[in-house]
Amino acid sequence: MLEYIKINQNIIFVVSTLLVLGLSIYLGYLIYLLKLQSKQKALTEKLKLEEDSKREKFVRESILIISKATLQGQCETSEACVRLKNLVSFYPELNSVAELVALNSFYNDIKDLAYLNERAKLSKQEKFNQDKKRFAAEDAHSEAFSNSLNYLVSYFEKMH
């Protein structure tokens, strides 16, 4: 066996060198792929953060616009309540704020009322009954809801 190795020493050396070279090239390729994947991941995270930031800004501005418009009488309070309840849900830290109890209470009173296409399908009597319920809820929550709106305006204006 030693004699065979001595005779083919050059061939074994070349094959071993080629094998090590091939593995080194493959390892370099894997490292390149890993770096490329890391760059893509970083770019994806950056884009996600930018998108989240844009969404957060849009939600914040929407809350401000709806709150101010409602306080100025340019938006129906029940419509504002439904929209704001959905928008405020993007801010879990506001779930337990005492100033928003009226928003949650008002929403609970009107959440089952029909809107848009559902409302169009109702009979005149059903629409009338739902309007009575909506107007009663608006009257019952008017002052407290205005306080909630003022709180939202104050809270989100501080965020700018």
C-alpha positions in Angstrom: 0.0 0.0 0.0 2.8 2.4 0.8 4.4 1.7 -2.5 1.1 2.5 -4.2 0.9 5.8 -2.4 4.5 6.6 -3.3 3.9 5.9 -7.0 0.6 7.9 -7.1 1.7 10.6 -4.6 1.4 13.4 -7.2 -2.1 12.2 -8.3 -3.3 12.0 -4.6 -1.9 15.4 -3.9 -3.6 16.9 -7.0 -6.9 15.2 -6.1 -6.7 16.3 -2.5 -5.9 19.9 -3.5 -8.8 19.9 -6.0 -11.1 18.6 -3.3 -10.0 21.2 -0.8 -10.3 23.9 -3.4 -13.8 22.7 -4.4 -14.9 22.7 -0.8 -13.4 26.1 -0.3 -15.3 27.5 -3.3 -18.5 25.9 -2.1 -18.0 27.4 1.4 -17.4 30.8 -0.2 -20.6 30.5 -2.2 -22.6 29.5 0.9 -21.1 32.5 2.8 -22.0 34.8 -0.1 -25.6 33.4 -0.1 -25.8 34.0 3.7 -24.6 37.6 3.3 -27.1 38.1 0.5 -29.9 36.6 2.6 -28.9 38.9 5.5 -29.0 42.0 3.3 -32.4 41.0 1.9 -33.7 40.4 5.4 -32.4 43.8 6.6 -34.0 45.4 3.5 -37.3 43.6 4.2 -37.3 44.7 7.8 -36.5 48.3 6.8 -39.4 48.3 4.3 -41.7 46.8 6.9 -40.7 49.5 9.5 -41.3 52.2 6.9 -44.7 50.7 6.0 -45.6 50.4 9.7 -44.6 54.0 10.2 -46.7 55.2 7.3 -49.7 53.1 8.5 -49.3 54.5 12.1 -49.1 58.0 10.7 -52.2 57.5 8.6 -54.1 56.0 11.6 -53.0 58.8 13.9 -54.0 61.5 11.3 -57.3 59.8 10.7 -58.1 59.7 14.4 -57.3 63.5 14.6 -59.3 64.4 11.6 -62.4 62.4 12.6 -62.2 63.6 16.2 -61.9 67.3 15.3 -64.6 67.0 12.6 -67.0 65.5 15.1 -66.2 68.1 17.7 -67.0 70.8 15.1 -70.2 69.1 14.1 -69.1 68.1 10.7 -69.4 64.3 11.3 -72.2 62.3 12.9 -71.2 61.1 16.3 -72.3 57.5 15.7 -70.3 57.2 12.5 -67.3 58.8 14.2 -67.6 56.4 17.1 -67.6 53.3 14.9 -64.6 54.6 12.9 -62.7 55.7 15.9 -63.2 52.4 17.8 -61.6 50.6 14.9 -58.7 53.0 14.6 -58.0 53.3 18.3 -57.6 49.5 18.3 -54.2 50.0 16.7 -53.1 51.5 20.0 -53.4 48.8 22.7 -52.1 51.2 25.3 -55.4 53.1 25.0 -57.6 50.1 25.9 -57.6 50.9 29.6 -57.7 54.7 29.4 -60.5 56.1 31.6 -61.2 59.0 29.2 -62.2 56.5 26.5 -64.8 54.6 28.5 -67.5 56.7 26.8 -66.2 55.7 23.3 -66.3 52.0 24.2 -69.7 52.3 25.9 -71.2 54.3 23.0 -69.7 51.8 20.5 -71.2 48.9 22.5 -74.7 50.5 22.2 -74.5 51.0 18.4 -72.3 48.2 17.2 -75.2 46.0 16.2 -76.9 48.6 14.0 -76.9 48.0 10.3 -74.6 50.2 8.1 -74.3 50.8 4.3 -75.5 47.7 2.4 -77.0 46.1 5.4 -79.0 49.2 6.1 -80.2 49.5 2.5 -81.8 46.1 2.9 -83.9 47.1 5.9 -87.5 48.0 5.7 -88.5 51.6 6.5 -89.8 50.5 9.9 -86.6 48.7 10.7 -84.6 51.8 9.7 -86.8 54.0 11.8 -86.3 51.7 14.8 -82.6 51.6 14.4 -82.5 55.4 13.9 -84.4 55.8 17.2 -81.9 53.5 18.9 -78.9 55.4 17.4 -80.3 58.9 18.3 -81.0 57.7 21.9 -77.4 56.4 22.1 -76.0 59.6 20.6 -78.0 61.7 23.2 -77.0 59.5 26.1 -73.3 59.6 25.3 -73.0 63.1 23.8 -71.1 64.9 26.6 -68.9 61.9 27.6 -68.1 61.1 24.0 -67.1 64.7 23.4 -64.7 64.3 26.3 -63.3 61.2 24.7 -62.8 63.1 21.5 -61.0 65.9 23.2 -58.8 63.4 24.9 -58.0 61.7 21.5 -57.2 65.1 20.0 -54.9 66.0 22.9 -53.2 62.6 23.0 -52.5 62.4 19.2 -51.5 66.0 18.8 -48.8 65.4 21.4 -47.4 62.5 19.2 -46.6 64.8 16.3 
